[in-house]
Structures are given as C-alpha cells and as structure tokens.
Amino acid sequence: MINLDVTEKFRREHRKFISNSADRKHAVALALRTLRENPRNPGLHLEKFQGSKTWTIRVDRGNRIFFSWTSETSALLIDIGPHDKYRRY
C-alpha cells in the first residue's frame, strides 16, 4: 500500500476543486484510493512528465492529480486541477 503525503498547496487546491461538487469529491477519492492500493492500475492513466520528477493520475477526462514519488512506497501530492497545469511542472 502506498503512503500519501500532501503539500499545503494540494490541500488548498483540493478544497477549491471539490467545493460544491459531489461528483468531483467522489472521483478524487476513487483516484486516490486506487493510487494507494495499486498505482499501476491502468484506470489511473499514470503519466510522468518528461525531464521532471512529476507524475500525474487522472481524476476525470480533463483533470489530474500531480504528485512525485518520495520512495517506492510513498508519494507526495502536489496539486490538482486541469491537465493544462502540467506547464507549471
């Protein structure tokens, strides 16, 4: 099982992302549960940004969770939001 740590930025963006949307809240919870239980699950659409230590998993068609691996069994959640945020990383 993967341990998930979060940055303050992730906490802040997560609160905004799920506010007033039960569907988003459920989608994020499902993606994070899947990441913890099986990070190789094809449903996550795991991607690594070329030339970066940042990875993403899919929340829904247009939104991703951005994270980095801190060890083989731990990940640090960095950000959440539209796929286009990748330009920051």
N, C-alpha and C positions, 0 to 999 in steps of 0.2 A: 504494500500500500504506500502511496506517495504522500509525503507531508507537504502541506501547502502553507506558505507564509505569505503575508500581504504587505505591500507598501501603503503608506498613508494616501498616496495618490490613487491607488487602486480602490481603497475604501471610499474615498470621496467620489470618484467616477462611478463606482458601483452603485452608491446611493442614488446618484442622478439617473443612472441608466435604468434602474428598476422602478423608479418612482412612478406611481400610478399605472403600473402595467404588470398584472399578474402573469401574463404570458411570458414577458421578459424574465421576471423573477424565477419562474419555473424553468425556463430554458437555461439560465445561468446555473441554477442549482444542478440541473441534469448534467451540463457540461463539466462542472467541477467535480461532481460525484464520479463521472466516467473517467476523468483525468486521474483522480485519486486511485480508482480501482484498476484501471487498465489504460495507461497512457498511449498504448499502441492501437487502441480501438479505432478502426477506420472512420467511424462516425464523427470523430473529433476533427478530421481534416487537419491533422498536425502539420505545421509548416515551420521551417527555420528560415529566417532572413539571411540571405547571402551576405557574408562579410560581417555578421553580427552574432551576438550570443542570444538574441531574442527569438523566441518561438511564439507561435500563436495556435489557438484552437478555435473552432467555430462555435459561436453561440447560436446563430441563425444565419440565413443567407448573406446578410450584409454586415454582421457584427462579429468581432473576435475578442478573445481574451489574450492579452500579451503577457508573457512570462519568460523567466530564464531559469535554467536548471542550476541549483546550487550544489547538488550532489546527485548521485544515482537515484536517491530516494526522496529528494526534496526539490521543490520548485518555489520560486518567488514570483507571486502575481504582481505585475507592474501596472497594467492599465486594462481598460475595457472600453469598447466602442466600435465605431465604424472601421471597416477594413482599411480605409484610406489613412488611418492613423499610422500605418506602417512607415510612412515617410519620415516620421519622427525618430524611428529606430533604425 
